[in-house]
Amino acid sequence: MNNKKGSVIKEIRKIRGISQRRLGVLIGSQSMVSRIENNKTEPTDHTILLLCDALNISFEEYFSAAFGKKKNNLKTLTTVLSQYYQDNDRQKLNQLTQLLQNDTIKNPSDPFMRHYYLMSLSTLYHLDFLVASIDDQNELIDYFFNISYWQFYDLCLLANVVNMIHVERITPYIFDILKQYATNNMPTASVETVSKILINALETSIIQKKDDFTRYLLDKIKKYKFNTDDFKFQTWLLFWTGVFENNNNKVRHAYSIATYLHQNITLKNFDKFLTITQTPSPFFEDTKKDTPKS
């Protein structure tokens, strides 16, 4: 393990609020953690597995070759939350949020459990485009403030809570992530998560009517030529650009692409946004002149 990797493990451990002693308990040896962090030993594959599990770090963050896909608690939770949101299932979201809140109370020193609860709460809020309390927002912002290098876990957390935070508060973190994308060879899993962050941030800025942030984000995505080969991302980008500019042609084009690519969930989410926000259908008044925002 090189110096950078040892330093990253130490940095992420501190950000997660886990002591070296606690991490030692989780992997079986505090002295081993110390030697790894100080680059005095090379961990075995088994130790790497234990460290990644304990810190919720993707293998791809450290190695160019994947060790294989692994369905951990974070991935399971995000999959379940996404499904409940697609189904508009308030009952199950309420039950899951309450369950995670109870687990948080039982395990007050577990930062991951607290984050899981906030992710579930955010998904529940997302059904009505609500923001979190100032205290919950401050807790998340305090966590993000301490991140100097965005790992897979951090990206997943932001992707799943961005909609319940006032967009002006996340501007510097979005910019940091885009700069990291531009200057580093991000693993595929991280790029996919960044895509989710950007799409959710665009939606949130439009909902909150923060036009300056929406323009800023669209400009940055264009500047960094973000994810130009991802048709799903580009379809969403076209949709939000059309909504922001009041350009029905672009919105209809986004619908056409999603239909052609059989992106049924994307189409469902397009419809959901237009319905909940009572946005006029782009398929009526075809002769009406589109008036993009200046």
C-alpha positions, -999 to +999 in steps of 0.1 A: +000+000+000+015+033-010+016+065+011-015+080-005-037+050+003-025+047+039-032+084+044-067+081+028-076+053+052-066+074+081-084+105+067-117+086+061-115+069+095-113+103+111-141+118+089-163+088+098-157+096+135-141+062+141-112+059+165-081+038+155-090+016+185-126+011+173-114+003+138-089-021+153-118-039+170-137-041+137-108-057+118-092-076+147-061-055+155-054-019+164-017-024+158-025-036+123-045-004+116-016+017+129+009-001+107-013+002+076-020+039+082+017+046+087+027+025+057+047+000+077+029-030+064+010-042+033-024-056+042-036-089+030-067-092+008-087-103+038-076-072+058-085-050+029-120-066+028-124-059+066-112-022+062-136-016+033-165-030+052-157-011+083-153+023+065-179+018+038-153+024+011-156+011-024-128-012-036-127+008-068-116+039-049-082+022-043-077-004-070-080-001-108-091-038-109-123-046-091-123-074-065-159-082-075-193-067-069-205-067-033-240-058-021-233-040+012-258-023+035-254+011+017-261-004-017-291-023-003-305+008+014-302+030-017-318+004-039-347+000-015-351+038-011-351+042-049-378+016-053-400+030-026-397+064-042-406+051-076-436+034-062-446+065-043-450+042-012-453+066+017-462+039+041-431+018+036-409+049+035-424+060+068-419+026+083-383+024+072-375+059+084-390+052+118-370+019+120-338+036+111-345+064+136-350+038+164-317+022+154-300+056+156-313+061+191-301+027+201-267+033+185-260+070+191-222+066+184-228+049+150-224+076+123-234+053+095-268+045+111-275+082+115-266+088+078-289+060+068-317+075+087-312+109+071-311+093+036-344+076+043-359+109+057-347+127+026-364+102+003-396+107+022-393+145+019-386+141-018-421+129-024-433+164-016-401+184-024-396+194+012-364+205+028-350+193+062-348+212+094-319+235+098-304+212+125-304+182+101-291+204+073-263+217+095-254+181+106-249+171+070-231+203+060-207+199+089-199+164+077-194+174+040-172+204+051-146+180+065-142+160+032-111+168+012-113+138-011-148+125-020-151+087-017-179+065-028-197+065+005-196+103+007-209+106-028-238+082-021-247+102+010-248+135-008-267+120-037-294+108-014-298+139+008-291+167-017-328+173-023-335+183+014-307+209+016-309+245+005-290+244-028-268+274-020-253+255+009-241+226-013-226+248-041-189+245-029-192+207-026-207+203-060-178+223-074-152+202-055-167+170-068-167+183-104-131+194-100-122+160-086-139+144-116-120+166-140-086+159-124-089+123-114-098+090-131-129+083-112-141+047-110-173+039-128-194+035-097-183+069-085-191+086-118-226+070-118-232+084-083-219+119-093-244+118-121-272+112-096-259+141-075-260+165-104-294+155-117-309+157-082-292+191-076-306+204-108-341+193-098-337+208-064-325+241-077-354+243-101-379+234-073-364+260-050-363+285-078-326+292-075-320+302-111-284+314-105-274+280-091-292+262-119-272+283-145-240+277-125-245+239-125-254+237-162-224+258-170-201+236-150-215+204-165-208+218-199-174+231-190-162+197-176-180+178-204-194+156-178-204+120-187-210+128-223-213+091-232-241+083-206-274+085-226-295+084-194-276+113-178-278+133-211-315+126-213-321+140-178-298+169-185-318+177-216-351+175-196-339+198-168-325+223-193-358+223-212-378+228-179-355+256-168-356+274-201-393+268-206-383+251-238-410+226-247-390+213-277-362+202-254-386+186-229-403+167-257-370+157-271-360+142-237-392+123-237-386+110-272-351+098-263-362+081-231-390+064-250-366+052-277-342+038-251-370+022-231-361+042-200-394+036-184-384+047-149-370+080-163-403+086-182-422+079-150-401+104-131-406+130-158-443+126-155-441+127-117-422+160-117-447+176-141-476+164-121-465+174-087-453+208-097-483+213-119-461+221-149-481+224-181-476+195-204-451+201-231-472+181-255-500+207-257-499+241-275-472+229-299-475+262-318-467+283-288-433+299-290-408+287-265-392+315-245-358+305-230-346+322-199-319+348-204 
